[in-house]
Amino acid sequence: MPTEIHVSTVEDEKGVLGILSIQTTEGILDLALDLASADAIANAVKEIRSKLAAER
């Protein structure tokens, strides 16, 4: 279960990446995301949210 969520970006000669850091009871999970993977995660979260809202 996430206990904290942080977002940031890093940039190098190849471009910008988004960093999603999720603190869990097991430790930190860091995800480096390009635009395509960020869109895929946003779409997945949107679908999860709609299913959770339907169960209310």
C-alpha angles and dihedrals in degrees: 000000000000115000097180136011124199132179130200141147135235127196133202137160089289095055141260127328127191116228119210112191118191119188111208134173086261096052139274122327112199119192122191110207134191119200095270094051091044089054091049092051092046090052092048092050090048090055093047091049092052091051092048091048090051090057094057 
